[in-house]
Amino acid sequence: MGAGGLGGYYGGLLAAAGHEVIFIARGAHLEAIRRNGGVRVRATDREFFGRGAAAERPPDDPTDLVLFTVKAYDTPAAAEWIRPAVGPQTAILSLQNGVDNEENLVREHGAGAVLGGLVYIFANIAEPGVIAQTGGPRRVLFGELTGERSERVSGLEATLQAAGWLVSASDDIIREKWVKFAFICAQAGMTALTRLPIGEVRATPPTWEMFRQIVEEVVAVGRARGVQLGQEVIDAHLAFGQSLEASGRSSLYHDLAHGHRLEIEALHGTVVRYGRDAGVPTPASAAVYAALLPHDRLARQGGGA
């Protein structure tokens, strides 16, 4: 559900491994997938073709797995949209940015249907029908929201690994999502705010310090909400940021540069709101939120730049 960079890449791997995949897309991208009979993926390690069907809406029959990869702002509508494809045994795996998308899915489909997940990857639609995976370790973590190591999690882990996913099941996916949230708010926020790649961000001391401050703010907010996050998360993210390709940007930057809607509410907006509720100051996150929110408003009105 949402065959853009994320859905196209990971759905493409499943399709290339022989699984029956339906890519839910729209516009020129949908038509290209239909015309070509699948998605073409240009990854950093290889190029492959994932053969599958394409549709504008989910099928009316229950599926084994719904890979839920829409932008966070589309979650409420898409959660309802997939209902015909969700049966008693269907697993809905969210690989979205943010820490509250699963709540929307649980409200619509029940806690038993939903798996939490996260992914470290840079991927986008290079042209209609073509996905470009440009960076990131491609690592996926997922698990039951309860932390249980269920049979379906173990089975799905094996299936995804066999299809070429670099994936592991987690016994605490809520914490793992907050760990990633701390990084993506900093990396996405600073590359979008500066309109520059991560190499320039870390080469400029005051800008790199703001990157650090955003990580620290998210960790503090998560800790205030009962998530076990310590200094090790901050240290790991700074080290990871130093290791990234100097040319790396983010999907938030990509959407900003192309005049698309931004996931600013799901990222920095959430940090600001949660911080306000918990009494935790978030000035750096608030600065990113205030600076980028007008661009999202313009994109929603059709006048993004």
VMD Tcl script that draws the C-alpha trace (Angstrom):
set ca {
  {0.00 0.00 0.00}
  {1.96 2.96 -1.38}
  {4.43 1.69 -3.98}
  {6.81 4.64 -3.81}
  {10.45 4.40 -2.78}
  {9.85 2.16 0.24}
  {6.98 0.07 -1.08}
  {8.53 -0.21 -4.52}
  {11.87 -1.41 -3.21}
  {10.70 -3.91 -0.60}
  {7.64 -4.99 -2.57}
  {9.94 -5.35 -5.57}
  {12.18 -7.73 -3.62}
  {9.18 -9.88 -2.71}
  {7.98 -9.88 -6.31}
  {11.44 -10.73 -7.66}
  {11.53 -13.68 -5.24}
  {8.35 -15.08 -6.78}
  {5.67 -13.86 -4.38}
  {2.39 -12.56 -5.76}
  {2.52 -8.81 -5.20}
  {0.00 -6.10 -6.01}
  {1.52 -2.60 -6.13}
  {-0.98 0.07 -5.07}
  {-0.02 3.31 -6.79}
  {-1.52 6.21 -8.71}
  {-1.01 8.45 -11.70}
  {1.84 7.96 -14.14}
  {3.64 5.61 -11.73}
  {0.63 3.29 -11.64}
  {0.32 3.28 -15.42}
  {4.03 2.54 -15.88}
  {3.92 -0.41 -13.47}
  {0.87 -1.76 -15.32}
  {2.49 -1.28 -18.71}
  {5.79 -2.88 -17.66}
  {4.23 -5.66 -15.59}
  {6.09 -4.69 -12.43}
  {8.67 -2.32 -10.97}
  {12.25 -1.75 -12.04}
  {14.56 -1.18 -9.06}
  {17.97 0.45 -9.36}
  {19.70 -0.33 -6.08}
  {23.21 0.49 -4.91}
  {24.23 -3.17 -5.15}
  {22.29 -4.33 -8.21}
  {19.36 -3.72 -10.55}
  {16.36 -6.01 -10.57}
  {12.78 -6.31 -11.79}
  {9.86 -7.22 -9.54}
  {7.04 -8.64 -11.60}
  {3.58 -7.89 -10.21}
  {0.18 -6.39 -10.77}
  {-0.65 -2.74 -10.19}
  {-3.89 -1.20 -9.03}
  {-5.28 2.07 -7.77}
  {-7.08 0.41 -4.89}
  {-6.45 -2.74 -2.81}
  {-8.05 -6.04 -3.84}
  {-11.38 -7.15 -2.41}
  {-9.90 -10.43 -1.18}
  {-7.84 -10.78 2.02}
  {-4.09 -10.92 1.55}
  {-1.39 -12.55 3.68}
  {0.48 -9.29 4.18}
  {-0.22 -5.60 3.69}
  {3.06 -3.73 3.42}
  {1.88 -0.31 4.60}
  {4.27 2.32 3.23}
  {2.23 5.46 2.57}
  {3.39 8.85 3.79}
  {2.41 9.46 7.40}
  {-0.10 12.19 6.51}
  {-2.03 9.65 4.39}
  {-2.25 7.05 7.17}
  {-5.86 7.66 8.34}
  {-7.29 7.50 4.82}
  {-5.11 4.59 3.71}
  {-5.88 2.62 6.88}
  {-9.54 2.66 5.87}
  {-8.72 2.17 2.17}
  {-7.06 -1.23 2.76}
  {-10.03 -2.72 4.63}
  {-11.18 -5.02 1.74}
  {-7.72 -6.63 1.67}
  {-7.59 -7.32 5.41}
  {-8.91 -10.63 6.71}
  {-8.63 -12.46 10.05}
  {-5.14 -13.77 9.21}
  {-3.78 -10.67 7.45}
  {-0.72 -8.98 8.93}
  {-0.37 -5.22 8.38}
  {3.28 -4.18 8.57}
  {3.90 -0.45 8.84}
  {7.35 0.74 7.71}
  {6.53 4.44 7.98}
  {8.30 7.41 9.47}
  {7.07 8.52 12.87}
  {5.99 6.87 16.11}
  {2.20 7.08 16.01}
  {1.10 5.56 12.68}
  {0.37 2.18 14.26}
  {-2.18 3.83 16.55}
  {-4.26 4.77 13.49}
  {-3.99 1.25 12.09}
  {-4.96 -0.33 15.42}
  {-8.03 1.90 15.67}
  {-9.14 0.78 12.21}
  {-8.18 -2.92 12.25}
  {-7.50 -3.96 15.85}
  {-4.23 -4.51 17.68}
  {-3.97 -8.14 16.57}
  {-3.58 -7.22 12.91}
  {-0.80 -4.66 13.20}
  {2.97 -5.10 13.26}
  {5.28 -2.19 13.96}
  {8.34 -1.72 11.82}
  {11.06 0.62 10.69}
  {13.64 0.79 7.95}
  {16.91 2.59 7.31}
  {17.00 3.34 3.58}
  {17.07 6.17 1.06}
  {14.80 5.36 -1.90}
  {12.46 7.27 -4.19}
  {10.63 7.12 -7.51}
  {13.30 7.98 -10.08}
  {10.75 8.00 -12.90}
  {7.35 6.35 -13.37}
  {7.76 2.62 -12.79}
  {11.37 2.93 -11.62}
  {12.59 2.95 -8.01}
  {16.05 4.27 -7.12}
  {17.61 3.03 -3.87}
  {20.43 5.53 -3.37}
  {21.81 4.81 0.10}
  {21.27 3.64 3.63}
  {21.95 0.16 5.06}
  {18.48 -1.10 3.99}
  {18.05 -2.68 7.44}
  {14.48 -3.47 8.57}
  {13.28 -4.19 12.10}
  {9.73 -5.26 12.92}
  {7.73 -6.95 15.62}
  {4.54 -7.31 17.60}
  {3.50 -4.12 19.37}
  {3.30 -6.18 22.58}
  {6.92 -7.32 22.27}
  {5.86 -10.94 21.93}
  {7.95 -13.16 19.63}
  {4.92 -14.71 17.93}
  {4.80 -17.49 15.37}
  {3.67 -15.08 12.66}
  {6.63 -12.80 13.36}
  {9.08 -15.70 13.16}
  {7.45 -16.99 9.97}
  {7.36 -13.57 8.34}
  {10.97 -12.92 9.30}
  {12.04 -16.11 7.50}
  {9.95 -15.28 4.42}
  {11.32 -11.75 4.13}
  {14.90 -12.85 4.66}
  {14.52 -15.47 1.92}
  {13.29 -12.69 -0.39}
  {16.45 -10.66 0.16}
  {15.34 -8.31 2.91}
  {17.98 -7.39 5.50}
  {15.45 -7.87 8.27}
  {15.32 -8.90 11.92}
  {12.46 -9.36 14.34}
  {12.56 -7.21 17.48}
  {11.28 -7.91 20.99}
  {10.82 -4.16 21.63}
  {9.76 -2.53 18.39}
  {8.32 0.53 20.19}
  {11.77 1.40 21.54}
  {13.38 0.66 18.18}
  {10.95 3.03 16.47}
  {11.89 5.81 18.91}
  {15.57 5.10 18.31}
  {15.05 5.61 14.59}
  {12.74 8.57 15.21}
  {15.57 10.37 17.01}
  {17.86 9.91 14.02}
  {15.43 10.70 11.25}
  {14.22 13.90 12.91}
  {17.82 15.11 12.96}
  {18.95 13.84 9.57}
  {15.78 14.69 7.66}
  {15.27 17.95 9.50}
  {18.77 19.29 8.92}
  {19.14 18.22 5.28}
  {15.74 19.73 4.48}
  {16.27 22.89 6.53}
  {19.67 23.62 4.95}
  {18.79 22.17 1.51}
  {22.19 20.49 1.66}
  {23.46 16.91 1.96}
  {24.55 15.42 5.27}
  {28.24 15.93 4.44}
  {27.78 19.71 4.49}
  {25.72 19.53 7.68}
  {28.43 17.70 9.60}
  {31.23 19.82 8.08}
  {29.73 22.97 9.63}
  {30.11 22.88 13.44}
  {27.06 24.98 14.45}
  {24.88 23.02 12.01}
  {26.18 19.68 13.25}
  {25.54 20.87 16.82}
  {21.89 21.49 15.87}
  {21.77 17.94 14.49}
  {22.97 16.72 17.89}
  {20.45 18.89 19.71}
  {17.53 17.43 17.78}
  {18.67 13.89 18.62}
  {18.95 14.87 22.29}
  {15.48 16.45 22.29}
  {13.79 13.39 20.79}
  {15.56 11.10 23.25}
  {14.44 13.32 26.15}
  {10.84 13.35 24.93}
  {10.79 9.59 24.42}
  {12.25 9.02 27.87}
  {9.56 11.26 29.36}
  {6.97 9.03 27.69}
  {8.42 5.92 29.31}
  {10.67 4.67 26.51}
  {14.06 3.35 27.64}
  {16.48 5.62 25.78}
  {19.92 6.59 27.04}
  {23.11 8.38 26.04}
  {24.09 5.36 23.94}
  {21.35 6.28 21.44}
  {22.75 9.79 21.02}
  {26.31 8.52 20.63}
  {25.26 5.87 18.10}
  {23.34 8.38 15.97}
  {26.20 10.85 15.86}
  {28.54 8.06 14.80}
  {26.05 6.82 12.20}
  {25.60 10.35 10.86}
  {29.37 10.59 10.45}
  {29.43 7.32 8.51}
  {26.77 8.23 5.95}
  {27.64 9.01 2.35}
  {28.49 12.73 2.19}
  {25.96 13.17 -0.62}
  {23.10 11.64 1.36}
  {19.93 13.67 1.81}
  {16.49 12.49 2.97}
  {12.97 11.87 1.75}
  {11.93 15.05 3.57}
  {14.44 17.02 1.51}
  {13.32 15.24 -1.67}
  {9.68 16.13 -1.02}
  {10.58 19.73 -0.18}
  {12.67 20.14 -3.33}
  {9.86 18.76 -5.51}
  {7.05 20.78 -3.95}
  {5.38 17.75 -2.39}
  {3.64 17.51 0.94}
  {5.97 17.04 3.91}
  {5.84 14.60 6.80}
  {6.61 17.51 9.10}
  {3.66 16.90 11.44}
  {4.59 13.23 11.92}
  {8.22 14.15 12.61}
  {9.06 17.47 14.25}
  {5.44 18.39 14.90}
  {5.08 15.24 17.00}
  {8.28 16.03 18.92}
  {7.02 19.53 19.70}
  {3.56 18.34 20.79}
  {4.82 15.43 22.86}
  {7.47 17.68 24.40}
  {4.90 20.30 25.34}
  {2.72 17.63 26.95}
  {5.66 16.24 28.93}
  {7.20 19.59 29.84}
  {10.37 18.86 27.82}
  {11.87 21.81 25.88}
  {12.36 21.18 22.15}
  {13.69 24.44 20.66}
  {15.69 22.93 17.78}
  {12.83 20.68 16.70}
  {10.46 23.64 17.00}
  {12.71 25.71 14.72}
  {12.68 23.02 12.02}
  {8.92 22.62 12.40}
  {8.26 26.36 12.11}
  {10.55 26.76 9.10}
  {9.19 23.82 7.07}
  {5.50 23.92 7.97}
  {4.72 26.74 5.46}
  {6.11 24.58 2.64}
  {3.74 21.77 3.58}
  {0.85 24.24 3.66}
  {1.74 25.53 0.20}
  {2.03 21.98 -1.17}
  {-1.42 21.11 0.23}
  {-2.78 24.18 -1.57}
  {-1.07 23.14 -4.80}
  {1.52 25.91 -4.76}
  {4.59 24.17 -3.38}
  {8.01 25.38 -4.47}
}
mol new
graphics top color blue
foreach p $ca { graphics top sphere $p radius 0.5 }
foreach p [lrange $ca 0 end-1] q [lrange $ca 1 end] { graphics top cylinder $p $q radius 0.2 }
display resetview
